[in-house]
C-alpha cells in the first residue's frame, strides 16, 4: 500500500516539478544565468544590440515609395495639423471607402518631418528605435507569458528569443524601408496590447490600456485583426477562457473591432466583393474557388519556408510557386502538423509551444489574404513577416533553451543560440547594403527577378537620374524584350521610360518613336504622351507646339501638376513675348491649379510668384514667397523667395 513519505525533523519539503520543467542549473551554468537574471540590464542590452545591428541603415538614402512619402509629401507633412481626427477621422465617408487607412504611419512621418526636415537619417532613426523598442517589449511579454503559464521565471528563453528577434534577417526590409514602418507600428502596439491584456488578469483596469494600444494597431496595419484570435487562444491555453472577468475584457476588445468595422465598412465591403471584380490576377481574371485554395496553401507554405530559413533575402518577390501538386501536398501536411502540434502541446501542457504556433499562424493570416486578393500592388513581401516572426523567435528560443535543459547543459543551448544569432547578424548587416540607394535596390531586384518588368524599369529610372543614361537605355530596352513577363500597361510604362532616356540624350526622333509605342501598348498613356511631347517641344524651343501638346495633356487629365506647371510656363513665355495680359492670366490659373493639386511643388510656386509680380499682384506674390521660405530646403529657392519679398516690400 502506498504511503506518504513523512517529513523528518529539520527536513524541507520539496515540490515535485511539473512535467517538462527544466532541471535546476548546474554550477557550470550559473555564471551565464546570473547575468540573464538581471532583467533591467538585459532589457538595455537587447535595445542596444537591436539598435547597433541596424546602425548601417542610418546612412541609407530614400528608395522606392520613400521618395514619394518623404520628398513629395515633405511640405504637406511639415505643416499638417495633428489632433483628435488622427484617431477619429473627420471625413468618415472617405475613410470607409479607402483601400488603406493607416493614420499612425502618416502621423509618424509628420513628426519626423518637423524634427528632421527631408533628411533620410531621422526617418531611418525612427524605424531603428521602433524595432529596438519592440525587441524589449517582446522580452517582457515572454517573461509575463512564463508567469501566466506557470513555467518558472523564463529569463533564458526571454533573453535568447529577444536576441533572435533583434537580429532576425527578415526584419531588414521592415527596418531599412521607411515606407514599411506600418509593420513596425503594428508589431509594437500589438506587443503592448498583449502585455496589458495579460496584466489585466490581475488588475482589470489594465484592459483599458490593452484596448487603447489595440486600437492604435488597427490604425497602423490590418494585421491587428489577428489580435482577438490571439487573446482567445491565450485564454484557452492558460485555462482562463471561461473566467467571468473575461466578459468585460472581451466586451472592450469586441467593441473596438465593431467600431473599426463600422468605420471602414465601405472598404471592407469592397474587399468582400473583390472576387467579382475580374482583377484578381493580371492574366487569369477572376480566381474561382480552386485558385483561392491553392493560393492560400501556397502562400502559407512560402511564408513558413521564409520563417524557417531567413537567409535568402529578396525585397522584390514577384511571384511564388502556386498550384503545383508538390506545393499543395506539402502545405496540407504542414498545416496538419501545426494543428496537431498545437493540440498535442495543449494536452501535454507545453503552453509556450502552443502559444507560439498560435501567434505565428494567426498573424500570417493577413499576409496570406493579400496574396489571395488584389488589395495591394505588392502581393508578397518579407516585411509582412515582421509580426509573425515574434512568435517564431519565441518558439525557436524556447526549444533551444529547452534542449539544453533536457541534456542537463543549459549553457549548450545558449551556445547553440549564440551561433544562430551570429549567423543572423551576418545576413542582417549585409542585407542593409541593398537599401543604400535606388541603384543598389533595383540592381539587386533585377538580379533576383531578371524576367520581371518592374525592377528593370525602376533600375533604368535610377540610372537615368544618376546620369548613366546609356545604361538606363539598356535596362528599358531589355524591359521590352519578349522574355519579360508584363502586361500591355507595363510595356507602355517601359516604352515611356525609354522615351525619357532619349529625351535626356537629345535624341528626339527616338523619343517620339517610343512615346508612340507607349500609346499603342496602353491607350491610357495618351495624357503622358502629350505631356512629354510638349516637354520635348519646349526643350526644342518650339513654344507653339509645346502649348498645343500641353493643353491636350491637361484636357485628358486635368489633375496633372507637372503638365499644369509646364503649361503655365509656356503661357508666361508667350505673354512676355507678346506682352499679353490675357496670357499672364492663363498662366496664373494653370499655376494656381498646379499648386492646389500639389502643395509642395516648389518650381510652380516660384513661377507663380513671378507671374503675380508681372500682374502687379504684390500681396499674392509675397504670400507665395513666404510659403517657399517655410517649405523649401534648397538655399537657392530661399534666395529667390527673399528676392521676391524685397521687390514686394520696395514697392510699398
C-alpha positions as CSV (number, residue, x, y, z in Angstrom):
1,X,0.0,0.0,0.0
2,X,1.2,3.4,-0.9
3,X,2.1,5.6,2.0
4,X,3.2,9.3,2.0
5,X,6.8,9.9,3.0
6,X,6.8,11.6,6.3
7,X,8.8,14.8,6.8
8,X,11.8,14.4,9.2
9,X,12.7,17.0,11.7
10,X,14.6,19.9,10.1
11,X,13.9,18.5,6.6
12,X,12.5,20.8,4.0
13,X,9.6,19.6,1.8
14,X,10.2,19.9,-1.9
15,X,7.5,20.1,-4.6
16,X,7.8,17.7,-7.5
17,X,8.4,19.8,-10.5
18,X,5.7,19.6,-13.2
19,X,6.4,17.6,-16.3
20,X,8.6,19.4,-18.8
21,X,10.1,21.8,-16.2
22,X,13.8,22.4,-16.9
23,X,16.2,20.9,-14.3
24,X,18.0,23.2,-11.9
25,X,21.1,24.6,-13.5
26,X,24.4,23.0,-12.6
27,X,27.2,25.1,-11.1
28,X,28.9,25.5,-14.6
29,X,25.7,27.1,-15.9
30,X,25.2,29.6,-13.1
31,X,27.7,32.2,-14.3
32,X,25.7,32.6,-17.6
33,X,22.3,32.6,-15.9
34,X,23.4,35.1,-13.2
35,X,23.7,37.8,-15.9
36,X,20.5,36.8,-17.6
37,X,18.5,37.2,-14.4
38,X,19.2,41.0,-14.2
39,X,16.1,42.0,-16.2
40,X,16.8,45.7,-16.4
41,X,20.4,45.0,-17.7
42,X,19.1,42.5,-20.2
43,X,16.4,45.0,-21.5
44,X,19.0,47.7,-22.1
45,X,21.4,45.1,-23.7
46,X,18.7,44.0,-26.1
47,X,17.8,47.5,-27.0
48,X,21.5,48.3,-27.7
49,X,22.1,45.2,-29.7
50,X,18.9,45.7,-31.8
51,X,19.9,49.4,-32.4
52,X,23.5,48.6,-33.2
53,X,22.8,46.0,-35.8
54,X,20.8,48.4,-37.8
55,X,23.1,51.4,-37.5
56,X,24.3,50.9,-41.1
57,X,20.8,51.7,-42.3
58,X,21.1,55.2,-40.9
59,X,23.4,56.1,-43.8
60,X,21.0,54.9,-46.4
61,X,19.0,57.2,-48.6
62,X,15.4,57.3,-49.8
63,X,14.3,54.5,-52.1
64,X,11.1,53.3,-53.7
65,X,8.0,54.7,-52.0
66,X,10.2,56.7,-49.6
67,X,10.8,59.2,-52.4
68,X,7.1,59.9,-52.5
69,X,6.3,59.9,-48.8
70,X,9.4,61.9,-47.7
71,X,10.2,64.1,-50.6
72,X,6.9,64.7,-52.4
73,X,4.9,64.9,-49.2
74,X,7.6,66.9,-47.5
75,X,5.8,70.3,-47.4
76,X,2.5,68.7,-46.7
77,X,4.0,66.8,-43.7
78,X,5.8,69.8,-42.2
79,X,2.6,71.8,-41.9
80,X,0.0,69.1,-41.4
81,X,-2.2,69.5,-38.3
82,X,-2.3,66.7,-35.9
83,X,-5.2,66.3,-33.5
84,X,-8.2,64.3,-32.5
85,X,-9.1,63.5,-36.1
86,X,-5.9,61.4,-36.3
87,X,-7.8,58.7,-34.3
88,X,-11.3,59.5,-35.4
89,X,-11.2,60.9,-38.9
90,X,-13.3,63.9,-39.7
91,X,-14.2,62.5,-43.2
92,X,-15.7,59.1,-42.4
93,X,-17.0,58.5,-46.0
94,X,-13.5,58.8,-47.4
95,X,-12.2,56.5,-44.7
96,X,-14.9,53.9,-45.2
97,X,-14.1,53.5,-48.9
98,X,-10.3,53.9,-48.9
99,X,-8.2,50.8,-49.5
100,X,-5.8,51.8,-46.7
101,X,-6.3,53.7,-43.5
102,X,-3.1,54.0,-41.6
103,X,-3.0,57.3,-39.8
104,X,-0.3,56.2,-37.4
105,X,2.1,56.0,-40.4
106,X,1.1,59.5,-41.6
107,X,1.5,60.9,-38.0
108,X,4.9,59.4,-37.6
109,X,6.0,61.0,-40.9
110,X,4.7,64.3,-39.8
111,X,6.6,64.2,-36.6
112,X,9.8,63.1,-38.4
113,X,9.4,65.9,-41.0
114,X,9.1,68.5,-38.3
115,X,12.1,67.2,-36.5
116,X,14.4,66.2,-39.4
117,X,13.1,68.0,-42.5
118,X,13.8,65.9,-45.5
119,X,16.9,64.3,-44.1
120,X,16.7,60.5,-44.5
121,X,18.8,60.0,-41.4
122,X,15.9,61.0,-39.0
123,X,13.3,58.8,-40.7
124,X,15.7,55.8,-40.6
125,X,16.5,56.5,-36.9
126,X,12.8,56.3,-36.1
127,X,12.5,52.9,-37.7
128,X,15.5,51.6,-35.8
129,X,14.3,52.9,-32.5
130,X,10.8,51.4,-33.0
131,X,12.3,48.0,-33.8
132,X,14.6,48.2,-30.7
133,X,11.6,49.1,-28.5
134,X,9.7,46.1,-29.9
135,X,12.6,43.8,-29.1
136,X,12.5,44.9,-25.5
137,X,8.7,44.6,-25.4
138,X,8.9,41.0,-26.7
139,X,11.4,40.2,-23.9
140,X,9.0,41.4,-21.2
141,X,6.0,39.8,-22.9
142,X,7.8,36.4,-22.8
143,X,8.5,36.9,-19.1
144,X,4.8,37.6,-18.5
145,X,3.8,34.5,-20.6
146,X,6.1,32.2,-18.5
147,X,4.5,33.6,-15.3
148,X,1.0,33.2,-16.9
149,X,1.7,29.6,-17.9
150,X,3.4,28.9,-14.6
151,X,6.6,27.8,-16.3
152,X,9.0,29.4,-14.0
153,X,10.8,32.8,-14.5
154,X,11.8,32.1,-18.1
155,X,14.7,34.6,-18.2
156,X,16.9,32.4,-20.5
157,X,14.1,31.9,-23.1
158,X,13.1,35.6,-23.0
159,X,16.8,36.7,-23.4
160,X,17.5,34.3,-26.3
161,X,14.2,34.9,-28.1
162,X,14.7,38.7,-27.8
163,X,18.2,38.4,-29.2
164,X,16.9,36.3,-32.1
165,X,14.2,38.9,-32.8
166,X,16.7,41.8,-32.6
167,X,18.9,40.1,-35.3
168,X,16.3,38.3,-37.4
169,X,17.3,38.8,-41.1
170,X,13.8,39.1,-42.4
171,X,13.5,42.4,-40.4
172,X,15.9,44.1,-42.8
173,X,13.1,45.3,-45.1
174,X,10.8,46.4,-42.3
175,X,13.5,48.5,-40.6
176,X,15.5,49.7,-43.6
177,X,12.5,50.7,-45.7
178,X,10.9,53.8,-44.3
179,X,7.6,53.1,-46.1
180,X,7.4,49.7,-44.3
181,X,7.1,51.2,-40.8
182,X,3.4,50.3,-40.7
183,X,4.6,46.8,-39.8
184,X,6.8,48.2,-37.0
185,X,3.9,50.2,-35.6
186,X,1.6,47.3,-35.7
187,X,4.2,45.0,-34.1
188,X,5.0,47.5,-31.3
189,X,1.3,48.2,-30.5
190,X,0.3,44.5,-30.6
191,X,3.1,43.6,-28.2
192,X,1.9,46.4,-25.8
193,X,-1.7,45.2,-26.2
194,X,-0.8,41.7,-25.2
195,X,1.4,42.8,-22.3
196,X,-1.5,44.9,-20.8
197,X,-4.0,42.2,-21.6
198,X,-2.0,39.7,-19.5
199,X,-1.6,42.3,-16.7
200,X,-5.4,42.8,-16.8
201,X,-5.7,39.2,-15.3
202,X,-4.6,40.7,-12.0
203,X,-5.9,44.2,-12.4
204,X,-8.9,44.6,-14.7
205,X,-8.2,48.3,-15.2
206,X,-5.3,47.4,-17.5
207,X,-7.8,46.3,-20.2
208,X,-8.2,50.0,-20.9
209,X,-4.6,50.2,-22.0
210,X,-4.8,46.9,-23.9
211,X,-7.8,48.3,-25.8
212,X,-6.0,51.6,-26.5
213,X,-3.0,50.0,-28.0
214,X,-5.1,47.5,-29.8
215,X,-6.9,50.4,-31.5
216,X,-3.6,52.1,-32.4
217,X,-2.5,48.8,-34.0
218,X,-5.7,49.0,-36.1
219,X,-4.6,52.5,-37.2
220,X,-1.2,51.0,-38.2
221,X,-2.0,48.0,-40.3
222,X,-4.7,45.3,-40.8
223,X,-2.6,42.6,-39.1
224,X,-4.3,43.9,-36.0
225,X,-7.3,41.8,-36.9
226,X,-5.4,38.8,-35.6
227,X,-5.3,40.2,-32.0
228,X,-8.8,38.9,-30.9
229,X,-7.9,35.4,-32.1
230,X,-4.6,35.6,-30.2
231,X,-6.2,36.6,-26.9
232,X,-8.9,33.9,-27.2
233,X,-6.2,31.3,-27.9
234,X,-4.1,32.7,-25.0
235,X,-7.0,32.3,-22.6
236,X,-7.7,28.8,-23.9
237,X,-4.1,27.8,-23.4
238,X,-3.9,29.3,-19.9
239,X,-7.3,28.0,-18.8
240,X,-8.9,31.4,-18.4
241,X,-11.3,31.2,-21.3
242,X,-14.4,30.9,-19.2
243,X,-13.3,33.3,-16.5
244,X,-16.1,35.7,-15.6
245,X,-13.8,38.7,-15.8
246,X,-13.3,38.0,-19.5
247,X,-16.8,39.2,-20.1
248,X,-15.6,42.8,-19.5
249,X,-12.4,42.3,-21.4
250,X,-14.0,40.6,-24.5
251,X,-16.6,43.4,-24.5
252,X,-13.9,46.0,-24.7
253,X,-12.0,44.3,-27.5
254,X,-15.1,43.3,-29.4
255,X,-16.5,46.8,-29.2
256,X,-13.3,48.2,-30.8
257,X,-13.5,45.6,-33.6
258,X,-17.1,46.5,-34.3
259,X,-16.3,50.2,-34.2
260,X,-13.4,49.8,-36.6
261,X,-15.5,47.6,-38.9
262,X,-18.3,50.2,-39.0
263,X,-15.7,53.0,-39.5
264,X,-14.2,51.1,-42.5
265,X,-17.3,49.3,-43.8
266,X,-17.1,50.6,-47.3
267,X,-13.5,49.4,-47.7
268,X,-14.3,46.0,-46.2
269,X,-17.4,45.6,-48.4
270,X,-15.2,46.3,-51.4
271,X,-12.8,43.6,-50.2
272,X,-15.6,41.1,-49.8
273,X,-16.9,41.7,-53.3
274,X,-13.5,41.8,-55.0
275,X,-13.8,38.2,-56.3
276,X,-16.2,39.5,-58.9
277,X,-14.0,42.4,-60.0
278,X,-12.0,40.5,-62.6
279,X,-8.8,42.0,-61.3
280,X,-7.6,39.1,-59.2
281,X,-4.8,38.2,-61.5
282,X,-3.1,40.1,-64.3
283,X,-3.6,37.2,-66.7
284,X,-6.1,34.8,-65.2
285,X,-9.0,37.1,-64.4
286,X,-11.4,36.1,-61.6
287,X,-9.9,33.5,-59.3
288,X,-12.5,30.9,-58.6
289,X,-12.6,28.6,-55.5
290,X,-9.7,26.4,-56.6
291,X,-7.4,29.4,-57.3
292,X,-8.2,30.8,-53.8
293,X,-7.4,27.5,-52.1
294,X,-4.2,26.9,-54.0
295,X,-3.0,30.5,-53.4
296,X,-3.9,30.2,-49.7
297,X,-1.9,27.0,-49.4
298,X,1.0,28.2,-51.5
299,X,1.3,31.5,-49.5
300,X,1.3,29.8,-46.2
301,X,4.0,27.3,-47.3
302,X,6.1,30.2,-48.8
303,X,6.0,32.3,-45.7
304,X,6.6,29.2,-43.5
305,X,9.7,28.4,-45.5
306,X,10.8,32.1,-45.2
307,X,10.5,31.9,-41.4
308,X,12.4,28.7,-41.1
309,X,15.2,29.7,-43.4
310,X,15.5,33.5,-43.3
311,X,18.9,33.8,-45.1
312,X,17.9,34.3,-48.8
313,X,16.6,37.9,-48.6
314,X,14.6,39.2,-51.5
315,X,12.9,42.6,-51.3
316,X,11.0,42.3,-54.6
317,X,9.1,39.0,-54.6
318,X,7.2,39.0,-57.9
319,X,5.6,35.6,-57.6
320,X,5.7,32.3,-55.7
321,X,5.1,28.7,-56.7
322,X,1.4,28.1,-56.5
323,X,-0.9,25.4,-57.8
324,X,1.6,22.5,-58.2
325,X,0.8,19.2,-56.6
326,X,4.0,19.1,-54.5
327,X,3.3,22.5,-53.0
328,X,-0.3,21.6,-52.2
329,X,0.6,18.3,-50.6
330,X,3.5,19.8,-48.5
331,X,1.3,22.8,-47.5
332,X,-1.5,20.5,-46.4
333,X,0.9,18.4,-44.4
334,X,2.4,21.5,-42.8
335,X,-1.0,22.8,-41.7
336,X,-1.9,19.4,-40.4
337,X,1.3,19.1,-38.5
338,X,1.0,22.6,-37.0
339,X,-2.6,21.9,-36.0
340,X,-1.7,18.6,-34.4
341,X,1.3,20.2,-32.7
342,X,-1.0,22.9,-31.2
343,X,-3.4,20.3,-29.9
344,X,-0.7,18.0,-28.5
345,X,1.1,20.9,-26.9
346,X,-2.1,21.9,-25.0
347,X,-2.7,18.3,-23.9
348,X,0.9,18.0,-22.8
349,X,0.8,21.4,-21.1
350,X,3.5,22.7,-23.5
351,X,1.8,26.0,-23.3
352,X,4.7,28.1,-24.7
353,X,4.8,25.9,-27.8
354,X,1.1,26.1,-28.3
355,X,1.0,29.9,-27.9
356,X,4.0,30.3,-30.3
357,X,2.3,28.3,-33.0
358,X,-0.9,30.2,-32.5
359,X,0.9,33.5,-32.8
360,X,2.7,32.5,-36.0
361,X,-0.2,31.2,-38.0
362,X,-2.7,33.7,-36.8
363,X,-0.7,36.7,-37.7
364,X,0.3,35.2,-41.0
365,X,-3.4,35.3,-42.0
366,X,-3.5,38.9,-43.2
367,X,-0.3,38.3,-45.3
368,X,-2.0,35.3,-46.9
369,X,-5.1,37.4,-47.7
370,X,-3.0,39.9,-49.5
371,X,-1.6,37.1,-51.6
372,X,-5.2,35.9,-52.5
373,X,-6.9,39.3,-53.1
374,X,-5.5,42.3,-55.1
375,X,-5.5,44.5,-52.0
376,X,-2.0,45.9,-52.7
377,X,0.4,46.3,-55.6
378,X,2.8,44.1,-53.6
379,X,1.3,40.7,-53.0
380,X,4.3,39.1,-51.3
381,X,6.9,40.8,-49.1
382,X,9.3,39.9,-46.4
383,X,8.1,42.9,-44.3
384,X,4.7,41.1,-43.9
385,X,6.6,38.6,-41.6
386,X,7.7,41.2,-39.0
387,X,4.8,40.4,-36.6
388,X,4.7,36.6,-37.2
389,X,8.5,36.4,-36.6
390,X,8.0,37.4,-33.0
391,X,6.1,34.1,-32.4
392,X,8.8,32.2,-34.4
393,X,11.6,33.7,-32.4
394,X,9.8,32.7,-29.1
395,X,9.3,29.1,-30.4
396,X,12.9,28.9,-31.5
397,X,14.4,30.4,-28.3
398,X,12.2,28.2,-26.1
399,X,13.2,24.9,-27.8
400,X,16.9,25.8,-27.9
401,X,16.9,26.5,-24.2
402,X,14.7,23.5,-23.5
403,X,17.0,21.3,-25.4
404,X,20.0,22.4,-23.3
405,X,17.9,21.7,-20.1
406,X,16.9,18.2,-21.3
407,X,20.6,17.2,-21.6
408,X,21.4,18.9,-18.4
409,X,23.6,21.6,-20.0
410,X,21.7,24.8,-20.4
411,X,24.9,26.6,-21.5
412,X,25.0,24.3,-24.5
413,X,21.5,25.5,-25.5
414,X,22.6,29.2,-25.1
415,X,25.8,28.4,-27.1
416,X,23.7,27.0,-29.9
417,X,21.5,30.0,-29.7
418,X,24.6,32.3,-29.9
419,X,25.8,30.6,-33.0
420,X,22.4,31.1,-34.6
421,X,22.5,34.8,-33.6
422,X,25.9,35.2,-35.2
423,X,24.5,33.7,-38.5
424,X,21.5,36.1,-38.3
425,X,23.8,39.0,-37.6
426,X,25.9,38.5,-40.7
427,X,22.9,38.3,-43.0
428,X,21.2,41.2,-41.4
429,X,24.1,43.6,-41.6
430,X,24.9,42.5,-45.2
431,X,21.2,42.8,-46.2
432,X,21.1,46.5,-45.4
433,X,23.6,47.3,-48.2
434,X,20.9,46.7,-50.7
435,X,18.8,49.6,-49.3
436,X,21.6,52.1,-49.7
437,X,20.0,53.9,-52.7
438,X,17.8,53.4,-55.7
439,X,20.5,51.9,-57.8
440,X,21.6,49.2,-55.3
441,X,18.0,48.4,-54.6
442,X,16.8,47.8,-58.1
443,X,20.1,46.3,-59.3
444,X,19.6,43.6,-56.7
445,X,15.9,43.2,-57.7
446,X,16.9,42.7,-61.3
447,X,19.5,40.0,-60.4
448,X,16.8,38.2,-58.3
449,X,14.0,38.5,-60.9
450,X,15.5,39.2,-64.3
451,X,12.3,38.3,-66.2
452,X,10.1,40.9,-64.5
453,X,9.5,44.4,-65.9
454,X,9.1,46.5,-62.8
455,X,12.6,46.0,-61.4
456,X,14.1,46.8,-64.8
457,X,12.1,49.9,-65.4
458,X,12.9,51.2,-61.9
459,X,16.5,50.3,-62.2
460,X,16.7,52.2,-65.5
461,X,15.0,55.2,-63.9
462,X,17.5,55.2,-61.1
463,X,20.4,55.0,-63.6
464,X,19.0,57.9,-65.6
465,X,18.7,60.1,-62.5
466,X,22.3,59.3,-61.8
467,X,23.3,60.5,-65.2
468,X,24.0,57.0,-66.5
469,X,21.7,57.4,-69.5
470,X,23.2,54.8,-71.8
471,X,22.8,52.1,-69.1
472,X,19.3,53.3,-68.5
473,X,18.5,52.7,-72.2
474,X,19.9,49.2,-71.9
475,X,17.6,48.3,-69.0
476,X,14.5,49.9,-70.5
477,X,15.2,48.2,-73.9
478,X,15.6,44.9,-72.1
479,X,12.3,45.5,-70.3
480,X,10.5,45.5,-73.7
481,X,12.1,42.1,-74.6
482,X,9.9,39.1,-75.4
483,X,11.2,37.1,-72.4
484,X,10.0,39.7,-69.9
485,X,6.7,38.9,-68.2
486,X,4.5,42.0,-68.3
487,X,1.0,43.4,-69.2
488,X,0.5,45.9,-72.0
489,X,0.2,48.6,-69.4
490,X,3.6,47.6,-68.0
491,X,5.1,47.7,-71.5
492,X,3.6,51.1,-72.1
493,X,5.3,52.4,-68.9
494,X,8.6,50.8,-70.1
495,X,8.3,52.4,-73.5
496,X,7.6,55.8,-71.9
497,X,10.6,55.4,-69.7
498,X,12.8,54.7,-72.8
499,X,11.4,57.8,-74.5
500,X,12.5,59.8,-71.5
501,X,16.0,58.3,-71.8
502,X,16.3,59.5,-75.4
503,X,14.9,63.0,-74.4
504,X,17.7,63.2,-71.9
505,X,20.2,62.3,-74.6
506,X,18.7,64.8,-77.0
507,X,17.6,62.1,-79.5
508,X,14.1,63.5,-80.0
509,X,13.4,61.2,-83.0
510,X,13.8,58.1,-81.0
511,X,12.0,59.6,-78.1
512,X,8.9,60.3,-80.3
513,X,9.1,56.7,-81.6
514,X,8.9,55.2,-78.1
515,X,6.2,57.7,-77.0
516,X,4.1,56.4,-79.9
517,X,4.9,52.9,-78.9
518,X,3.8,53.6,-75.3
519,X,0.5,54.9,-76.6
520,X,0.0,51.8,-78.7
521,X,0.7,49.5,-75.8
522,X,-1.7,51.4,-73.4
523,X,-4.3,53.8,-74.5
524,X,-4.2,55.2,-71.0
525,X,-0.9,56.8,-71.9
526,X,-2.5,59.5,-74.0
527,X,-2.1,62.2,-71.4
528,X,1.6,61.2,-70.7
529,X,2.2,61.2,-74.5
530,X,1.0,64.7,-74.9
531,X,2.8,65.9,-71.8
532,X,6.2,64.6,-72.9
533,X,5.7,65.7,-76.5
534,X,5.1,69.2,-75.0
535,X,8.1,68.9,-72.8
536,X,10.2,67.8,-75.8
537,X,8.9,70.7,-77.9
538,X,9.7,73.1,-75.1
539,X,13.3,71.8,-75.0
540,X,13.5,72.4,-78.7
541,X,12.2,76.0,-78.2
542,X,9.0,75.2,-80.3
543,X,6.7,77.1,-77.9
544,X,3.6,77.0,-80.1
545,X,3.8,73.2,-80.5
546,X,4.5,72.8,-76.8
547,X,1.4,74.8,-75.9
548,X,-0.8,72.6,-78.2
549,X,0.5,69.3,-76.7
550,X,0.3,70.5,-73.1
551,X,-3.3,71.8,-73.5
552,X,-4.3,68.4,-74.8
553,X,-2.4,66.7,-71.9
554,X,-4.4,68.9,-69.4
555,X,-7.7,68.1,-71.2
556,X,-7.1,64.4,-70.9
557,X,-6.1,64.6,-67.2
558,X,-6.5,68.0,-65.5
559,X,-5.2,66.9,-62.1
560,X,-1.6,66.7,-63.5
561,X,0.5,69.2,-61.6
562,X,3.5,68.7,-63.9
563,X,1.5,69.4,-67.1
564,X,-0.2,72.4,-65.5
565,X,3.1,73.8,-64.4
566,X,4.7,73.4,-67.8
567,X,1.6,74.9,-69.5
568,X,1.8,77.8,-67.1
569,X,5.5,78.2,-68.1
570,X,4.6,78.2,-71.8
571,X,1.8,80.8,-71.2
572,X,4.3,83.0,-69.3
573,X,6.9,82.8,-72.1
574,X,4.3,83.7,-74.7
575,X,2.9,86.5,-72.5
576,X,6.4,88.0,-72.3
577,X,7.0,87.7,-76.0
578,X,3.6,89.1,-76.9
579,X,3.2,91.5,-73.9
580,X,-0.2,89.9,-73.3
581,X,-2.2,90.3,-70.1
582,X,-4.6,87.5,-71.1
583,X,-1.8,85.0,-71.4
584,X,-0.5,86.1,-68.0
585,X,-3.9,85.4,-66.6
586,X,-3.9,81.9,-68.3
587,X,-0.5,81.3,-66.8
588,X,-1.8,82.3,-63.3
589,X,-4.8,79.9,-63.5
590,X,-2.7,77.0,-64.6
591,X,0.0,77.5,-61.9
592,X,-2.7,78.0,-59.2
593,X,-4.2,74.7,-60.2
594,X,-0.7,73.0,-60.1
595,X,0.0,74.2,-56.5
596,X,-3.6,73.3,-55.5
597,X,-3.1,69.7,-56.6
598,X,0.5,69.5,-55.2
599,X,1.1,72.0,-52.4
600,X,4.8,71.2,-52.3
601,X,5.5,72.0,-55.9
602,X,8.4,74.4,-55.4
603,X,9.0,75.3,-59.1
604,X,5.4,76.1,-59.7
605,X,5.2,78.4,-56.6
606,X,8.4,80.3,-57.7
607,X,7.0,80.9,-61.2
608,X,3.5,81.8,-59.8
609,X,5.1,84.4,-57.5
610,X,6.9,85.9,-60.6
611,X,3.7,85.9,-62.6
612,X,1.9,87.7,-59.8
613,X,4.6,90.3,-59.8
614,X,4.2,90.8,-63.5
615,X,0.5,91.3,-63.0
616,X,1.0,93.7,-60.2
617,X,-0.4,91.3,-57.6
618,X,2.3,92.2,-55.0
619,X,0.5,90.8,-51.9
620,X,-0.1,87.4,-53.6
621,X,3.5,87.3,-54.8
622,X,4.6,87.9,-51.2
623,X,2.4,85.1,-49.9
624,X,3.9,82.6,-52.3
625,X,7.4,83.8,-51.3
626,X,6.6,83.3,-47.6
627,X,5.3,79.8,-48.3
628,X,8.5,79.0,-50.2
629,X,10.6,80.1,-47.2
630,X,8.7,77.7,-45.0
631,X,8.5,74.6,-47.2
632,X,11.7,74.8,-49.3
633,X,15.1,73.4,-48.1
634,X,17.1,74.5,-51.1
635,X,19.2,77.6,-50.4
636,X,18.7,78.8,-54.0
637,X,15.0,78.8,-53.6
638,X,15.3,80.7,-50.4
639,X,17.4,83.4,-52.2
640,X,14.7,83.5,-54.9
641,X,11.9,83.9,-52.4
642,X,13.8,86.7,-50.5
643,X,14.4,88.5,-53.8
644,X,10.7,88.4,-54.5
645,X,10.0,89.7,-51.0
646,X,12.5,92.5,-51.4
647,X,10.7,93.5,-54.7
648,X,7.3,93.4,-53.0
649,X,8.5,95.5,-50.0
650,X,10.3,98.0,-52.1
651,X,7.0,99.0,-53.8
652,X,5.2,99.6,-50.6
